[in-house]
Amino acid sequence: MRYLAISLDADYGSQSTGAESNDAVKWMRSWGGLSTTNLENYNTDKVINALLSGKSIYMRANARYYHVGFVIRKYVDGHAWVIDGFEKYPHNRSYIYYVHCNMGWDGDADGYYLNDVFTTDAGPEFIEEEINDGGTSSYNFRYKKEISIVGR
């Protein structure tokens, strides 16, 4: 991730680093020697199938948004990371998936997150009550979740 940020001329600030995710995906395709899909909405089946076929996921999402006018949303506090594995656990005649995230913060907050719930403040461990909360937790990166499937 650091090499990618340098290559994209990312804007390093005291609190955060910024680069466009579309540019990152294009760079990986053009200069990184990787095959990438265009960014698309987060989809559990696509993530799991890509991981099963030995690919990784470039993931990006935003923590907040605000309205500009009545209809337009402005997304802020974005972050990008890599999903590189998963674990599957039986639960009520179905399965619960945890995806392994490399957050790009020197190991801070890396680990298995409940699929589609990326709570970096709480860390990668979840308990049963959080699994059954119906998605009402105040987790960080929950808006405009997008993925690009990355392979060789």
Secondary structure, 3 states (H helix, E strand, C coil): CHHHHHHCCCEECCCCEECCHHHHHHHHHHCCCCEECCCEECCHHHHHHHHHCCCEEEEEEEEEEEEECCCEEEEEEEEEEEEEEEEEEEECCEEEEEEEEECCCCCCCCEEEECCCCCCCCCCCCCHHHHCCCCCCCCCCCEEEEEEEEEC
